[in-house]
């Protein structure tokens, strides 16, 4: 990519998009185009066509998507498949129509089968059934891979698909009603530490910044203590504080620092093309997407213990085995990514330490 090229980052406010913008700016790219959802509804075909006609971007990072946790995915199944399909179809098609030099489509490792062999290789796509709760979202992302693949094969476009593992980092979601496991654990253990120190000033500051079910720092002490208990942060009669963790703590998960992910994406856009994503001479070109991750995993119990140590929490964890564990292991095979020339830099301990600092400093 040329430093003065016009680069459109779709979804620039999210965890992924904000990291992409930061990385591009740090490398001297100074012609970055962004639009909020209010400014451009990517599910609106006419609006997207008009945007591409007016702006004519040279490169596109498609990080925009409708995302959510297990409950949201399972509850709003129609919205998750429709909105994501529309976003992808509109942006990819208009990128073709308007001669975009290169596009990167970002998906998720939830595209792989529920009972996928470990570690998950690109070739395992579409070999078995998907996890039911996020099947509509996963199918949309698989369709996005095939959309890019098909446009490349028929029209000669240069569209690359990447599938990041679980991400964490600046601009993460710490809303306990909606957040993923890592930011949720950081916030819960932070609040548990404040509760065991009887530090209501810190608790009030946290709840004012991000209320839980409308309970803020100005609510009564009884209401605040009750909402903390509801979300598994409990002050026992003996003065001990416990933090509840769903499941047994045994499932293993892989986590990638979001700024590492952005660095991998920009590296691939700068140095690799669609033709680099598959073996030459194959009769059938499939599985051209690229896993982005560390290839390393950690158990949920180990993850919680690491956060506990970094925050200085002295209480205990309570593992609620009435709650589901989900898949016991989910780890990407990053051989393809490493062979293309990129490897992660931030290990899990360093990343969590940085995210704790980011969160405690008020975003």
FENFEN-V939139 format. One line per field, one symbol per residue. phi: phi as a letter, one per 40 degrees, with the letter a starting at -180 (. if undefined). psi: psi as a letter, one per 20 degrees, with the letter a starting at -180 (. if undefined). A space follows every 50 residues. Layout:
# FENFEN-V939139
phi->???
psi->???
This chain:
# FENFEN-V939139
phi->.cccccbcbcgcccdccccccccccccgcbbcbbaccccaccccdccccc cccccfccbbbcbcacbacdccdccbccccccccccdcdcccccccdbgd cabbbbbaccccddbcdbcccdccdgbacccccbdcccccccccccccdc ccccbgcbbbbbbcccbaidgccbcccbcccccccdcccccccccccfcc cccccccccadbfgcbcccccccccccccdcgbbccccgcbbbcbcgcgc dbbbbbdcccdcccccdcccbbbdcccaccgccbcbfccbcbabgbbacc cccccccdcccgcbcbcbcccccccgccaabccbdccccchbacbccccc ccdccdcccccgg
psi->pqhjqoppopkiirggghhggggghhjjojlppqprhhhooiiogggggg ghhghmqhqponipqorragggghglggghggghggggggggghhghjkp gpqpppcqjiiqqglpqqroqhiipkirqrpghkgggghghghgghgggg hghgikrmpppqnqapqqaqjrojoiiirrgghggggghghgghghjkmh gggggghhhnqoljpahirqhggghghgghjjnporhjiqpqppppaiih qpqpppphhgghggghghhhiqrhiijrpqjphporlirppoahjqrqqh ghghhgggghhkpiaqqooniiqqhaphpopqokggghhijqqqhorhgg ggghhgggghjk.
